[in-house]
Amino acid sequence: MERHDYAQGVKTASRQLVSVMKHLFRNMLLVSAVAGLLGACAAPQGAFPVDLLSAEIETRQGPGAAELSEPTRVIVLGTGTPIPDARRAGASIAIIHKGEAYLFDVGAGSIRNATVARYKYDIPSLYPSQICCVFITHMHSDHTLDFPELAYTLWWRRRAGLLSWGPTGMVRMVRGLTEMMGPDTDVRTRGSQPLPNPTGNVVTVIEIEEGIVFKKDDLVVEAFKVNHGNIKPAFGYKITTADKSIVISGDTAYSETLAEKAKGVDLLFHEVISELGLMKNSPFWQNYHKNVHTTSIDVGRIASKAQPKKLVLYHGLYYGTPEASVIDEVKSVFEGEVILANDLDVF
């Protein structure tokens, strides 16, 4: 009799527990749904990802009148490093001038960010198959991994094939890319698919030396050598337009040449490695990084000599230190404006 009462009590308690759990689960679903609805309603108009278009094919014959009249803009497409980062794409900076997008490096994820920026900021020239030109600082993979994405995304609808400039090694890379994508080219060009531009996948490559490498209207792109250890040549770029002057460091150790090129520019984009973070590493890694990258203190020294209107830090290594603290490290040497860039920042 006692065993029967006990078993019956266990069954009753179990049914009550299941009922309570179902009730809690229904409430959790309701709260989650309401929170999602409120979040969607509260999101600012145009904020990513709420109002972005999806799978929209864009074509155009060239820049429109409104684009031609806009001031020069700089969009940071990637601020990361070779280390995968959920919040930072690989190094890439886009300069938008008179309705064309000029990219400087194309690290992993940067072309997807170009698509986001196209809609977030209404920049038609950042639609991947509309991007005309790319300049590569050096041949490390974290600066080139999205080159295939840029060259081959919707290539058959490009106005023209991608134009590219960079150091020795570019021709070899593009030759390999063409071979790699050969099966795609064969299938599309020999099949029944309509091809508005059957040569849109042809990439033009110019391997450069120091000096002016590109001019169009008032836009001038100058390449200069920087010190990235045994990676030779490695370039920084100075870009000048009627309304902006910009220097992009690429990867470099402390460089007097860079400081000279960056004198008085509107924007200096410079790589950085946290001095405090680096000190947590072994002597070997400290020595290695100081020979190929620029510590926060040395970035400050360069900026003190160059005196840019804005110093923008990107492509940063922090080694466990809070990212924002690198600003204080730089400002211990440089008194001007210092900004730690995030992906999709606009200048």
ABEGO torsion letter per residue (X at the ends): XAAAAAAAAAAAAAAAAAAAAAAAAAAAAAAAAAAAAAAAAABBBGBOAAABBBGBBBBBAEBBAAAAABBBBBBBABABBABBBAABBBBBBBBBBGGBBBBBEBBBGAAAAAAAAAAAAGBAAABAAABABBBBABABAAAAAAAAAAAABGAAABABBBBBBEBBGAAAAAAAAAAAAAAAAAAAAABABBBABAAAABBBBBBBBBEBABBBEABBBBBBBBBBEABOBBBBBBBBBAABBBBBAEBBBBBAAAAAAABGBABBBBBBBBAAAAAABBAAAAAAAAAABBBAAAAAAAAAAAGBABBBBBGBBAGGBBAAAAAAAAAAABABBBBBBBBGBBX
